[in-house]
Amino acid sequence: VDKLFPAKQAAQLKAAVGKSMWQAVHIPTTVSRTCDGGTTSRWSAMQIGMSFIGAYKMCAGEAAVADLAFAAKHAGVIQMADILPARRARGPNEPGGIKFGHFADMVQSDRKYPNDPIRASLEIVAAGTMLFDQIWLGSYMSGGVGFTQYATAAYTDNI
C-alpha cells in the first residue's frame, strides 16, 4: 500500500482496511457486459470458494462446505454501485449506479498524475465514457440505432 499510494492516502486506506482481508474479483468483460450485477456477486462467491479450497489444499467436498459457510456468514461485501430506480434496475450492483466519486477512486488517475489534476480528471472522464457509454448504456440500450449516433460524439470529439 505504501508503494502504490501517496502517504496520506496510504494512511487512510490502512486505517479503513485494518486487519481485514479482501479479495478483488476479476470477471471477464463479456460476463459483465451480457449479464447483470447479480452475476458478479455469484462470480465472486465462486472465486472466493475456489481460492479458499486452493489455499488450504482442500477437496471441493463436504470438508470445505462448513468452513466456506462460516467464512461467507462473516464476510464483508463491498458493492461497487448503488441500486438504480426499480424501473431501470436489472440487478444489484449495476454499473449505472456507480457514483462518479467512487469511479474516480477506482480509476486512480490522481495517483498516476498527482500534480496534474486536469489530466487526472480527463483520464477519469475517458474511463467513464468507456464504462458508462460503451458497457452499461450500450447493453442497456443495445439494439437501438440512435445510441450509436449518440455515442459517436464522445469518441470522435477532442476532450
N, C-alpha and C positions, 0 to 999 in steps of 0.2 A: 504494500500500500504506500509506503514512504517513497518508493522509487517511481510510482505511477502518478502520484498526485502532488500538488503544491502542499507545503507544510500545514497550512490552515485547513485545507480540505481533507488531508490525510488524518489530522487530529479529529475532525468532525466525524469522518467515516469510521474510524476506530472506536470512537465513543458510542456511536449508534449501533455498530455490529457487536461490540463486546466480545464475549467468548462463544458466540453462536457460530454455527457452521451453515453455509449457504451453498446451494448448487445452482449454477447458471444452466438454464435449459437451452439446448441447441436443437432447433427444429428446422427441417428443410423448408425453404421458402415456398415450395409448391404446396406443402401442407397448410402453411399459414394463409396462402392466397386462396385456396379452394375450400377451406374448412372454417369453422367459427372459432371463437376464443375458447370454448369448452374443450376443443380438441387439443389445444395447447396444455390445458390442465391434465388431460389424460396422458399426453405425451410425457409430461413432467413426472407423473406417477410411475410410468414405465421406466424412465431413465433412473429415477431415484431407487426404485426397486432393484434394477439390474446393477447399479453401482454398489448398492449395499451388499448384494449377493456376491459380486465380484471382489469387493474389498475384504470380505470375511471368508472368501473361498467356500461359500455355502452351495449346497444343491438348491435348485429352484423348486423346493418341495415344502413339506409341512414344517420343517425346522425353521425355514425363513419366514413363514407366514406370521407367527406370533411376534417376532421381532419387528417385522415390517409394519404390522398393525399398530404396535406400540409407537414406533417412530412416526407413523402417519398421524396418530392421535395427538402427538405432542409437537407436530411440525408447525412452523410458521410459514405462511404463504404470502408473498407479495405479488399482487396483481399489477400489471402494467397500466391498466386503464380503468376509468370509472364506467359504470353501466350507462348505456345510452338510453334515451327515451324508449318506452316499450314499443312504440310503433316503428322504431328504427332498429332496435337491437335484434341481433341474430343469436347471440350467446354472450356469456360473460367474457370480460377481458378483450373486447373487440378493439382493434387499433384505432377506430374512430373516437374512442373515449379517452385517448391519451392526452393529458394536459400538455400544453406547449412547454411549460417549465420542466416537467418530468422528461419530455422528449429531449430537451436541451441537455439535461443531465446524462441521458443515455448516450447522446452523440459525443459528448465530452470534448467538443472543439475548443472550449476555453482552456482545457489542459494542454492542447497542442499549440494553441495560439494565445498564451496568457497576456501578451502585451498588445494584442490586436483585436479589440472587441468587435470591430466591424467585420473582419474576416471570420471570426468565430461565429457571429450571428448569421452571416451568409452561408457558412457551412451547415448550420442547423436548418436554415430555410431550404437549402438544396436537399438535405436528407429528408426533411418533412415533405417536400414535393414528391420524392420517391415513395415514401411510406403512405402518406395520406391520399395523394392523387393516384399513383400507379397501383398500389397494392390494395388499400382499403376501398377507396372510392371506385377504383376500376373493377373490383369484384362485386361491389355493391350495385353498381350501375352497368355491369357488363351486358353487352348486347345492344347498348344504346349508341347510335352513331354520333349523337350530339356530344357525348363525353370525349370522344377522340378529338373533336374540334376544340372543345373547351381546354383540354389538357395541352394541346399543341402550343399554346401561348406560354405555358410555364416552361417548356423545354426549348423553345426557339428564341425566347427573349433573353436579353443580357441583364442578369440580375445585378 
